[in-house]
Amino acid sequence: MNTEIRLLDIVALTEDLPEYGMYRGQVGTVIDVLAPNVFEVDFSDTSGETYAELNLTSQQLMVLLHEPVAAFA
């Protein structure tokens, strides 16, 4: 299944980015679409404090789904 990434989607990293102190599985929110397949993603802690804002490609992200997969077919 290939889900298109959109503004305000909740996404997770699919690869480690140790140069930024970020690792696969960390969750963020798409806050801007910069170009086709390039997104600005905000990573915040449970208090809502941003700890990273990164420009990432669609290959580095996966959309987290909150509905059954059949809803996206």
N, C-alpha and C positions, 0 to 999 in steps of 0.2 A: 504494500500500500504506500502510495506517495502522497502525502498531504502538503498542500501549498502553504507556505509560511506567510502570515498576514500580520498587519499592525495589531498590537496588543495580545498576540498569541503568547501562551506560556510555552517555553521551549527548554530543552536540556542540551548541554554540551555533549557531543558524541566523541570528542577526543580531548586528551590532556593538553593544556596550554601552560606548562610550568613557568614560562617566562612572565606570565601574568598572575601566577599563583592560583590558577584555575584548573579544575580537573573534571574529567568525564562524569556526567551525571548532575553537575551543578545546574540549578534551575534559575531561569531569568525570564524577563518579559520583553518582547519586541517593542521598542519605543519609537523606531523610525525605520522606514524603508529607504535606503540610500541609493540603491541601484537594483537592477534585476539580480536577484539572488544574493544581495548584500544588505545586512540589517544591523542596526544599532540595538544592542541588547543591554538592559539594565539588570544587574544582579544585586538583590537586596537581601538583608538578613531578616529575621523574624520580627524585628522592631521597625522594619521599613527603611532602614538606613542603607543607602547604596554603598556597596563595597567594590564594585567594578562596573564600568560601562565600556563595552567592547564592540567594535565593528567586526561582524562575523559573516561567513558565507553560509548558504543553505547546506553545504556539505558538512559543516561543523555543528549543525543543529538538528534536533528532531522536535516536532510538535508533540506536546503532551496532550493526550485525548482524555476527555472527561465524560464521554458518551460511548455507548457500544459502537464498535467499528462499523456495524451495518448502517448506522446513521450517516456515515460518510460515503457510502457506496453510491 
